[in-house]
Amino acid sequence: MKNILFILFFTFFTVTISAQNGKNEKAVIKTNIVCEHCNACPTCGLSFKENLYKIDGLKMYELDETAMTFTVYYNGKKTSLEKIKTAITKLGFDADEMKADPEAYEKLDDCCKKV
């Protein structure tokens, strides 16, 4: 009986671990944020939250305004880094080698634009 319980426990534990390991990925994306309050800004910060979390598979992002980077945590089976970068450019910011959408950039608050 103990052997059966041990086998069941081991099988359940293995299946749980493999399901959690899906394809979670982390990436750091260089951007062009020039203000020191974008994350807290009612315009930009809210836009990040509303638009980036619409991406199926994006679990979390962190914006480091000093380093000018987005650190993104996502499920690589549900989305790609390319889709995340494209979403950032559509908000008016560069994402590594991808340049910001010009129309979106023009809609940014003046403090968020390069001087």
Long-range contacts (C-beta under 8 A, 24 or more apart in sequence): 22-75, 22-77, 23-75, 23-76, 23-77, 24-59, 24-73, 24-74, 24-75, 24-76, 25-73, 25-74, 25-75, 25-76, 25-81, 26-71, 26-72, 26-73, 27-71, 27-72, 27-74, 27-81, 27-84, 28-69, 28-70, 28-71, 28-72, 29-69, 29-70, 29-71, 29-72, 29-81, 29-84, 29-85, 29-88, 29-95, 29-96, 30-68, 30-69, 30-94, 30-95, 30-96, 31-68, 31-69, 31-70, 31-88, 31-93, 31-94, 31-95, 32-68, 32-93, 32-94, 32-100, 32-114, 33-63, 33-65, 33-68, 33-93, 33-112, 34-111, 34-112, 34-113, 34-114, 34-115, 35-65, 35-109, 35-111, 35-112, 36-65, 36-66, 37-65, 37-111, 38-63, 38-65, 38-112, 39-63, 39-65, 41-109, 41-111, 41-112, 43-108, 43-109, 43-112, 44-91, 44-108, 44-109, 44-112, 47-91, 48-91, 51-87, 51-90, 51-91, 52-84, 52-87, 52-88, 52-91, 54-87, 55-79, 55-83, 55-84, 55-87, 58-84, 70-95
